[in-house]
Amino acid sequence: MVSSLIWKCALAASKEVCGFQNTSRLTHLVNLRRKLATKTSKDFLGNIVWISNAVCGDSDETTLHGLVNKVRESFAKVDVEFVDNAQGDKGYIAMQKWLQEHGAMDTINNYIFTSWCNMGFYDIDFGWGKPSWVTGIIGDDSPVFMNFVTLVDTKCHGGVEAWVN
């Protein structure tokens, strides 16, 4: 919901600047740990992620409800079956096929999202106490991080902060 709301605002801002609605893609990093058939240790370190892409064409409706549905559908495509096919000696074939089907488009606005919510960052203690604030700042003003959004829990675990680059 939060990702879709920010995407809706980005679409409106882009339309205001350009004078028309460009095709846009919301790319969200998806945690694959919960989709693995064999569970990994909760103490396992490292990323096991893939991407989901939701596309909004220049003539598509941009209501919040419509964008939420597009994001949900994109997440649903990265399912247990995909994860199973992406493992093993032939896993690269499933990943390559997925990238070809959901890959780059010519003139498109890209918005990249990642969520650090529900990861327990406020419960981590490295010996000097638990953090008073966890931020989602990644990098600097480099073009690599342009249109990059990090979602982070608030300390009270009742809200979400969005760090928008």
C-alpha positions in Angstrom: 0.0 0.0 0.0 2.8 2.4 1.0 4.8 1.6 -2.2 1.7 2.2 -4.4 0.9 5.5 -2.7 4.5 6.8 -3.3 4.3 5.4 -6.9 1.0 7.3 -7.4 2.7 10.5 -6.2 5.7 9.9 -8.5 3.4 9.4 -11.5 1.6 12.6 -10.8 4.9 14.5 -10.4 6.2 13.1 -13.6 3.0 14.0 -15.5 3.2 17.5 -14.1 6.8 17.9 -15.3 6.4 16.2 -18.7 2.8 17.3 -19.5 1.8 13.6 -20.1 1.9 10.3 -18.3 4.9 8.2 -19.2 5.0 4.5 -18.9 6.3 3.7 -15.4 7.7 0.6 -13.6 7.7 0.0 -9.9 10.4 -2.6 -9.1 10.3 -4.1 -5.6 12.9 -6.3 -4.1 11.2 -9.5 -2.8 12.5 -11.6 0.1 12.6 -15.2 -1.1 13.3 -16.8 2.3 9.6 -17.2 3.1 9.1 -18.8 -0.3 11.8 -21.5 -0.1 10.6 -25.1 0.2 13.3 -25.8 2.8 13.5 -23.3 5.5 16.8 -21.6 6.2 18.1 -20.8 9.6 16.9 -17.5 11.0 20.5 -16.7 11.7 21.5 -17.2 8.1 23.3 -14.1 6.8 23.1 -12.8 3.3 20.5 -11.7 0.8 18.1 -14.1 -0.9 16.1 -11.6 -3.0 14.5 -11.3 -6.4 12.6 -8.5 -8.1 9.0 -8.0 -9.0 7.9 -5.4 -11.6 4.6 -3.7 -11.9 4.1 -1.6 -15.0 1.7 1.3 -15.5 1.3 2.3 -19.1 0.7 5.8 -20.4 -3.0 5.1 -20.8 -3.5 3.0 -17.6 -5.7 4.2 -14.8 -3.6 5.5 -11.9 -6.0 5.2 -9.0 -4.5 4.0 -5.8 -6.6 0.9 -5.9 -5.5 0.1 -9.4 -1.8 0.6 -8.5 -2.1 -1.5 -5.4 -3.5 -4.3 -7.6 -0.7 -4.0 -10.0 1.9 -4.3 -7.2 0.1 -7.3 -5.6 0.0 -9.1 -9.0 3.7 -8.5 -9.5 4.5 -9.9 -6.1 2.2 -12.9 -6.8 4.4 -13.8 -9.9 7.4 -14.4 -7.7 5.8 -17.5 -6.1 7.0 -20.8 -4.6 7.0 -22.4 -8.1 9.3 -19.7 -9.5 11.6 -20.0 -6.5 11.7 -23.8 -6.9 12.5 -23.5 -10.6 15.2 -20.9 -9.9 17.2 -23.3 -7.8 19.7 -25.9 -8.8 21.8 -26.4 -11.9 19.1 -25.1 -14.3 18.0 -22.2 -12.1 19.6 -19.6 -14.3 17.2 -20.6 -17.1 14.1 -19.7 -15.0 15.7 -16.4 -14.0 16.8 -15.5 -17.5 13.3 -16.3 -18.8 11.7 -14.1 -16.1 14.1 -11.2 -16.9 13.3 -11.5 -20.6 9.6 -11.3 -19.9 9.9 -8.5 -17.4 13.0 -6.8 -18.5 13.9 -3.4 -19.7 11.6 -1.1 -21.7 12.8 1.8 -23.8 11.2 5.0 -22.5 10.1 4.3 -19.0 10.3 5.9 -15.5 11.7 3.4 -13.0 11.0 3.5 -9.3 12.9 1.0 -7.1 11.6 0.0 -3.7 12.9 -2.1 -0.9 11.3 -2.9 2.4 13.2 -3.3 5.7 10.0 -3.7 7.6 9.5 -6.6 10.0 13.2 -7.4 10.0 13.8 -6.7 13.7 16.4 -3.9 13.3 15.2 -2.2 16.5 15.8 -5.5 18.5 19.5 -5.8 17.5 22.0 -5.0 20.2 25.7 -5.0 19.4 26.7 -4.4 23.0 26.0 -0.7 23.4 22.2 -1.0 23.5 19.4 -1.2 21.0 19.2 1.5 18.4 17.1 4.6 19.0 16.5 5.2 15.3 17.0 3.1 12.2 17.2 5.0 8.9 16.9 3.8 5.4 19.5 6.1 3.9 21.5 4.3 1.2 24.3 5.9 -0.7 24.3 9.6 -1.6 22.9 11.7 -4.4 24.5 9.3 -7.0 22.2 8.6 -10.0 22.4 5.0 -9.0 20.1 5.7 -6.2 17.7 8.0 -8.1 14.1 7.1 -7.6 15.1 4.6 -4.9 12.7 4.2 -1.9 13.5 2.3 1.3 10.7 1.5 3.7 11.6 1.1 7.4 9.6 0.3 10.5 9.2 3.1 13.1 10.5 2.5 16.6 7.0 2.0 18.0 6.4 -0.7 15.3 3.1 1.0 14.4 4.2 2.8 11.3 6.5 3.0 8.3 9.1 5.6 7.3 9.7 6.0 3.6 13.2 7.2 2.7 12.9 8.6 -0.8 15.9 9.4 -3.0 
